[in-house]
Structure formats: C-alpha cells, structure tokens
Amino acid sequence: MPTPYRRLVPALLVLGLMTGCSAVAAVPAPSPAPPADVVTDDLELPINAYRSTAWETGELILARALLIDDCLTRSGPRHGAAPDQAGSERQTRNRIADFGFHGNKRRYGVTSAEDARQYGYHLPTSVNGAEAAQPEKAPPGQAACAAEAGKTLALESGDAELARGIASASFSESLGDPRLGKVVAAWSGCMKAKGVEQKDPLTAVSAFDLNGALTQREIATATADVACKRQTGVVETWREVETEYQNTRIAEHHDELRTILDEHTQLMKRVAAVIAEH
Amino acid sequence: MQMKGKAGKLVRAAVAVLGVGIAAPIALAGSAQALTYVGSDAGVEGRCHNSTYYLCLYYNSTRTTAWWGTQTSVSDLGTRTFFAGTGTGSGTRVKTNAAAVACDAGSSSICYIFSLPGYTGGRDWLYGGSSGRLQETYNDDASVKISWG
C-alpha cells in the first residue's frame, strides 16, 4: 500500500467505527489486506494511492455478488453456483497476474522479463490455464438485485472521477514530453538492432494474435521488447514524466483527493462487513 | 458535440476534470490509460441477452441500432463488423466504432474493453449483468476480455 494511503487508513477506520454504518453490520470489520503471497509489485505512480487496488476491487465484486445472490434467492431457486470467497480470490489473483495490483502492469506494454519469457505478449492466465471459462448468462432478476446491492453498499461510480482523470491525463500529457520521445526513439533503434521493426512500444503487441497459440517468434519479440525497454530506460523515464505531472495535480487537488480517500475507506468498510456477514 | 476517435479521446482525457491543455502527441498510440467503471444496473439489452453471446458492443450509445457479440475474449477487434441487418451501423467495423457495451454474465464476472489491441491501453469495465456507455474506449475500442467469476 502506498504511504499516503497507509497513513490515512487507521485514522479513517477509527472514525468509521465511531460513526458506524446503518446500511450493513453495526460493527464492520476493517478492510482486509491481501495475503502475503499476493504479488503487489506493480508500476508505482502517485495516483495509485487514491484508486482501488485490484485486491480491493475483488472484495467489492464479491460483496456485491453476495448481496445479489441473497436478493435472487429470496424470490426463487439459485441459477448457477453461489459466489464464494475462494473463487473470488482466485479470480482476483488472475486479474492481478494479468493487469497488476494497481492495474498498471501493461501501461507501457509488456515490461516483465519473466512474463515475456513465459507468455510473450499473451495475458499470463490465458497461457497458464488459470483463467478457465465459466460461461453463465445473467440470471433473470439480476438487474433489480444489482440495484439493491448498489444501494446497500452505497456504490457510486465505482471509482473517483478526479483520480481517474489524473491517471488518464498524465498518460496523455506524457506523450508530448520530449524526454519520452527521446527514449522511445532509442527503444525503436534497439529493437531494429535485434531485427524487429517497431516504432511504438504500445503497439508492438499488434503483430501477434493473442487468441491464437503462443509462438517462439512472439516470445522472442516480447523478450527483445522488454530488454530494449530496460536498455533505453523507457519505463523509468515514462514513469518519471507521469509522476511529475501527477504530483502537481495531486497538490492542486489535495482536499478533494483527501475526501476521495475518506469515501473509499468507508466503502471498503461496508464491503468488509458484507463479506463478514456471509 | 462529442469528438470521435483517438484525437477526441486525448483531448477529453486531458481536459476532463482538470481543465488543462496538452502538448502535441508524439508518434505513439495515444490513448488514455485509466481504468473506468462504465456499468449501470439497467440490465442487459434484449438482443444480447437473448443471444448466445456474453459481451456485446453497440454502434450507438442507446444500444438500439447495430450490435456485435462474442462468447470469448478477443485480442484484436480488427476484422469484426457489426451484425448485418441490426440497424444503423450494420457492417461497420467494430474496432474504434463502439459506443456502448453489455456484459451478459453472472454477477461475479466482469467485462473489460481496451483502447489498444492485446488488452492494453485505456480500459473500461463493468460487472456481469450490466450495460453502459463506453468512456475511455468510446469509439476507441480495440480488444475485449471476459473475466469469469
């Protein structure tokens, strides 16, 4: 957990426990931390501290699914399996493996040498078999129950618009920064020296069909891609440019972001309470 | 009036909320890079729900004209077209032309829509059983993923 968040959570938890939450349990449990073996390494950006982690989103999905299941089974037999914590955790781990703890894993394309060697440009779970398809259409009545679950959890948009806007705009801004242009040109030269014509690290993946089988050529290209990013400092420079931008915006919007953190903490307390009740 | 495509996306991303200008983009695949929840609890549009597809994309944001659906994740929408005979937009390429989405799956599943092929770029997402207007990927959709719960 990034430092600002870590500092704020205990104080906000105490405040939340004092004020309580009328929609769910009277004594909500604190938002659970992920188990120690969950891979939390991901591209660190300042705005991460103000956005849900993939683990928190997994908890939110589970709490919402449990409430929907309660609602659906009040009026008829259950369609499909009941949501369960083990299954939810498995899916959250899959999403973290594919997109990272903060959702930034593929922000600058593939950047993990280990992933490139094992999976090329494919999503890890599409290769290692972890993501098994469990086709199930939305059962009748799910929409009404989803609305009810949303009210119980006091869900708004699922994320804070300001934090989302900063995360989005910093990337757009970075594309016009000459420091990034310089390292991307160097990356392209490095790729060419390895026999791959590519101008853009974000679209290198486009040459491959990720719905098809993983090939040696894809692995070789992805491995060269990551090696060139390291050699030319693409990731470090890109992150530096975005960090500068985000820090400026965070300072400008300090009070609003503090409110976002507060609301997020309260939401995760409600989520934890729902899970604890089941 | 809504700007279309990547240029509009870049501008919207920069000015939304923050009110800032942006520098001229370098020759990279310019797309926003945020994860945005776009679902509503209005349920799944009827044609999608009555089909065998789990993720559907629509040519317009009201989900009343042309649509396209898939049962699996698609890493590049490049060759897909909106289904024939389903209204305005039929036969048009799905890639960079979708305005809305439905995720017809159980509540533990979620659907992602990406602005770049290969499950990269900006991401919209929504819960199973919900629909919504695309934001990060409005007219900028390039790949989709169903994450089963």
Interface residues (C-beta under 8 A of the other chain):
Chain A: R51 I61 L62 R64 A65 I68 D69 H79 G80 P83 G87 S88 Q91 N94 R95 D98 G103 R106 R107 G109 Y121 L123 S126 E131 A132 A133 Q134 P135 E136 K137 A138 P139 Q142 A143 A144 C145 A146 A147 G150 S157 G158 D159 E161 L162 R164 G165 I166 A167 S168 A169 F171 S172 E173 L175 G176 D177 L180 G181 V184 K199 D200 P201 L202 T203 V205 S206 F208 D209 L210 N211 R249
Chain B: L10 A13 A14 A16 V17 L18 V20 I22 A23 A24 P25 I26 A27 L28 A29 G30 S31 A32 Q33 A34 L35 T36 Y37 G39 D41 A42 G43 V44 H49 Y54 Q71 T72 S73 V74 S75 D76 D104 A105 G106 S107 S108 S109 I110 L116 P117 G118 Y119 T120 G121 G122 R123 Y127 G128 G129 S130 E136 K145 I146 S147 W148 G149
